[in-house]
């Protein structure tokens, strides 16, 4: 079937690459490292890809890619062969449907395929960088004033001690009133952490975040002036060691202000501890920022304030320099409101964007 498609349409050889560099220094001694440990992430990644594109008729576009994810922590001193992090290989199809485009992808592919907005409670910045690829399949539909996707990320194959793990994800956005000013969106994640050949247990971690947005950027003549707000609701259950299910929830608001390439982004959360089993499972189950959890009972709050500089260099080069400050409720384990900071510098070069010009 694929041979007939190739013969019936012109094939195009493709190559592209992504380069990512990040420096993130974390300092949390002020809060006794209760929520996050101090340290430095300093790493570079290069993902070269080769492949082929071809058309089916006048509409459907097929793509095949094969490459490698090269990753290196600075100063780690590992042999050269250890920089080969993982293989990247995927098939993608793009089909025009009605007013938009339906896309499907399967294999090992960059997480940038999804254009959804996920709270830091779902994925932290370092997880987004270190876990650069999804392994599974994704579907998405994109049209003017509407976007939706649904996907499966297989995070762990069952082994002797390795536990089976997968995540079903969905996100979307619809512009309200047919404009780009007000919108309704959602983010959903169901993470299933099962047992291994030697370890019993199944842990469910489900979160959903419906939210409303207001984007007044064009109305006031600024690069960005937006507000995103909504509840985050969880469902968590350790099926072997806990008879009860837990449904923590809270409200989150993200305010962003940017002009002349300088910006301020403030994230405020007030509610329950979203990671009920964090002390037991940590990052094996919870992939978000640890600040959405705390070592005391009851509801609490946290605030993340980011000051950044993000110049528009080109469509294929992205630079961001930022300082992130974290605040939260004072407690005997954390006697100060100011919890610590991240200093971040990141550079992304996307050769694929350049080749499309």
Secondary structure in CASP SS format (residue, H / E / C, confidence):
PFRMAT SS
TARGET T0000
AUTHOR 0000-0000-0000
METHOD secondary structure of the structure
MODEL  1
X C 1.00
X H 1.00
X H 1.00
X H 1.00
X H 1.00
X H 1.00
X H 1.00
X H 1.00
X C 1.00
X C 1.00
X E 1.00
X E 1.00
X E 1.00
X E 1.00
X E 1.00
X E 1.00
X E 1.00
X E 1.00
X E 1.00
X E 1.00
X E 1.00
X E 1.00
X E 1.00
X E 1.00
X E 1.00
X E 1.00
X E 1.00
X C 1.00
X H 1.00
X H 1.00
X H 1.00
X C 1.00
X C 1.00
X C 1.00
X C 1.00
X C 1.00
X C 1.00
X C 1.00
X E 1.00
X E 1.00
X E 1.00
X E 1.00
X E 1.00
X E 1.00
X E 1.00
X E 1.00
X E 1.00
X E 1.00
X E 1.00
X E 1.00
X E 1.00
X E 1.00
X E 1.00
X E 1.00
X E 1.00
X E 1.00
X C 1.00
X C 1.00
X C 1.00
X E 1.00
X E 1.00
X E 1.00
X E 1.00
X E 1.00
X E 1.00
X E 1.00
X E 1.00
X E 1.00
X E 1.00
X E 1.00
X E 1.00
X E 1.00
X E 1.00
X C 1.00
X C 1.00
X C 1.00
X C 1.00
X C 1.00
X C 1.00
X H 1.00
X H 1.00
X H 1.00
X H 1.00
X E 1.00
X E 1.00
X E 1.00
X E 1.00
X E 1.00
X E 1.00
X E 1.00
X E 1.00
X E 1.00
X E 1.00
X E 1.00
X E 1.00
X E 1.00
X E 1.00
X C 1.00
X C 1.00
X E 1.00
X E 1.00
X E 1.00
X E 1.00
X E 1.00
X E 1.00
X E 1.00
X E 1.00
X E 1.00
X E 1.00
X E 1.00
X H 1.00
X H 1.00
X H 1.00
X C 1.00
X C 1.00
X C 1.00
X C 1.00
X C 1.00
X C 1.00
X C 1.00
X C 1.00
X C 1.00
X C 1.00
X C 1.00
X H 1.00
X H 1.00
X H 1.00
X H 1.00
X H 1.00
X H 1.00
X C 1.00
X C 1.00
X E 1.00
X E 1.00
X E 1.00
X E 1.00
X E 1.00
X E 1.00
X E 1.00
X E 1.00
X E 1.00
X E 1.00
X E 1.00
X C 1.00
X C 1.00
X E 1.00
X E 1.00
X E 1.00
X E 1.00
X E 1.00
X E 1.00
X E 1.00
X E 1.00
X E 1.00
X E 1.00
X E 1.00
X C 1.00
X C 1.00
X C 1.00
X C 1.00
X C 1.00
X C 1.00
X C 1.00
X C 1.00
X E 1.00
X E 1.00
X E 1.00
X E 1.00
X E 1.00
X E 1.00
X E 1.00
X E 1.00
X E 1.00
X E 1.00
X E 1.00
X H 1.00
X H 1.00
X H 1.00
X C 1.00
X C 1.00
X C 1.00
X E 1.00
X E 1.00
X E 1.00
X E 1.00
X E 1.00
X E 1.00
X E 1.00
X E 1.00
X E 1.00
X E 1.00
X E 1.00
X E 1.00
X C 1.00
X C 1.00
X C 1.00
X C 1.00
X C 1.00
X C 1.00
X C 1.00
X C 1.00
X C 1.00
X E 1.00
X E 1.00
X E 1.00
X E 1.00
X E 1.00
X E 1.00
X E 1.00
X E 1.00
X E 1.00
X E 1.00
X E 1.00
X E 1.00
X E 1.00
X C 1.00
X H 1.00
X H 1.00
X H 1.00
X H 1.00
X C 1.00
X C 1.00
X C 1.00
X E 1.00
X E 1.00
X E 1.00
X E 1.00
X E 1.00
X E 1.00
X E 1.00
X E 1.00
X E 1.00
X E 1.00
X E 1.00
X E 1.00
X E 1.00
X E 1.00
X E 1.00
X C 1.00
X C 1.00
X C 1.00
X C 1.00
X C 1.00
X C 1.00
X C 1.00
X E 1.00
X C 1.00
X C 1.00
X E 1.00
X E 1.00
X E 1.00
X E 1.00
X E 1.00
X E 1.00
X E 1.00
X E 1.00
X E 1.00
X E 1.00
X E 1.00
X C 1.00
X C 1.00
X E 1.00
X E 1.00
X E 1.00
X E 1.00
X E 1.00
X E 1.00
X E 1.00
X E 1.00
X E 1.00
X E 1.00
X C 1.00
X C 1.00
X C 1.00
X C 1.00
X C 1.00
X C 1.00
X H 1.00
X H 1.00
X H 1.00
X H 1.00
X H 1.00
X H 1.00
X H 1.00
X C 1.00
X C 1.00
X C 1.00
X C 1.00
X C 1.00
X H 1.00
X H 1.00
X H 1.00
X C 1.00
X C 1.00
X C 1.00
X C 1.00
X C 1.00
X C 1.00
X C 1.00
X E 1.00
X E 1.00
X E 1.00
X E 1.00
X E 1.00
X E 1.00
X E 1.00
X E 1.00
X E 1.00
X E 1.00
X C 1.00
X C 1.00
X E 1.00
X C 1.00
X C 1.00
X C 1.00
X C 1.00
X E 1.00
X E 1.00
X E 1.00
X E 1.00
X E 1.00
X E 1.00
X E 1.00
X E 1.00
X E 1.00
X E 1.00
X E 1.00
X E 1.00
X C 1.00
X C 1.00
X E 1.00
X C 1.00
X C 1.00
X E 1.00
X C 1.00
X C 1.00
X C 1.00
X E 1.00
X E 1.00
X E 1.00
X E 1.00
X E 1.00
X E 1.00
X E 1.00
X E 1.00
X E 1.00
X E 1.00
X E 1.00
X E 1.00
X E 1.00
X H 1.00
X H 1.00
X H 1.00
X H 1.00
X H 1.00
X C 1.00
X C 1.00
END
